[in-house]
Amino acid sequence: MNAVSAMSDMIANARRFEMQMKVISSVDDNAGRANQLLSMKLIQDIL
Protein backbone atom coordinates (compact mmCIF):
# COMPACT_ATOMS: atom_id res chain seq x y z
CA MET A 1 0.00 0.00 0.00
CA ASN A 2 1.48 3.33 -0.97
CA ALA A 3 1.15 6.65 0.82
CA VAL A 4 -1.39 8.10 -1.63
CA SER A 5 -3.67 5.07 -1.27
CA ALA A 6 -3.37 5.17 2.53
CA MET A 7 -4.20 8.89 2.59
CA SER A 8 -7.23 8.35 0.32
CA ASP A 9 -8.47 5.56 2.58
CA MET A 10 -8.01 7.77 5.65
CA ILE A 11 -10.00 10.61 4.06
CA ALA A 12 -12.78 8.21 3.02
CA ASN A 13 -12.92 6.74 6.54
CA ALA A 14 -13.05 10.22 8.09
CA ARG A 15 -15.96 11.17 5.81
CA ARG A 16 -17.84 7.97 6.64
CA PHE A 17 -17.28 8.59 10.35
CA GLU A 18 -18.56 12.16 10.00
CA MET A 19 -21.71 10.98 8.20
CA GLN A 20 -22.34 8.32 10.83
CA MET A 21 -21.97 10.88 13.60
CA LYS A 22 -24.55 13.11 11.87
CA VAL A 23 -26.95 10.16 11.67
CA ILE A 24 -26.44 9.38 15.36
CA SER A 25 -27.03 13.02 16.24
CA SER A 26 -30.24 13.11 14.18
CA VAL A 27 -31.49 9.91 15.80
CA ASP A 28 -30.73 11.34 19.23
CA ASP A 29 -32.60 14.57 18.40
CA ASN A 30 -35.58 12.60 17.09
CA ALA A 31 -35.65 10.43 20.21
CA GLY A 32 -35.64 13.55 22.38
CA ARG A 33 -38.54 15.04 20.44
CA ALA A 34 -40.45 11.77 20.64
CA ASN A 35 -39.96 11.72 24.41
CA GLN A 36 -41.26 15.30 24.63
CA LEU A 37 -44.35 14.40 22.62
CA LEU A 38 -45.01 11.32 24.72
CA SER A 39 -44.59 13.33 27.91
CA MET A 40 -47.09 15.92 26.69
CA LYS A 41 -49.51 13.15 25.70
CA LEU A 42 -49.21 11.52 29.13
CA ILE A 43 -49.80 14.86 30.88
CA GLN A 44 -52.87 15.50 28.73
CA ASP A 45 -54.21 12.03 29.53
CA ILE A 46 -53.74 12.64 33.25
CA LEU A 47 -55.53 15.99 33.13
C-alpha positions in Angstrom: 0.0 0.0 0.0 1.5 3.3 -1.0 1.2 6.6 0.8 -1.4 8.1 -1.6 -3.7 5.1 -1.3 -3.4 5.2 2.5 -4.2 8.9 2.6 -7.2 8.4 0.3 -8.5 5.6 2.6 -8.0 7.8 5.6 -10.0 10.6 4.1 -12.8 8.2 3.0 -12.9 6.7 6.5 -13.1 10.2 8.1 -16.0 11.2 5.8 -17.8 8.0 6.6 -17.3 8.6 10.3 -18.6 12.2 10.0 -21.7 11.0 8.2 -22.3 8.3 10.8 -22.0 10.9 13.6 -24.5 13.1 11.9 -27.0 10.2 11.7 -26.4 9.4 15.4 -27.0 13.0 16.2 -30.2 13.1 14.2 -31.5 9.9 15.8 -30.7 11.3 19.2 -32.6 14.6 18.4 -35.6 12.6 17.1 -35.7 10.4 20.2 -35.6 13.6 22.4 -38.5 15.0 20.4 -40.4 11.8 20.6 -40.0 11.7 24.4 -41.3 15.3 24.6 -44.3 14.4 22.6 -45.0 11.3 24.7 -44.6 13.3 27.9 -47.1 15.9 26.7 -49.5 13.1 25.7 -49.2 11.5 29.1 -49.8 14.9 30.9 -52.9 15.5 28.7 -54.2 12.0 29.5 -53.7 12.6 33.3 -55.5 16.0 33.1 
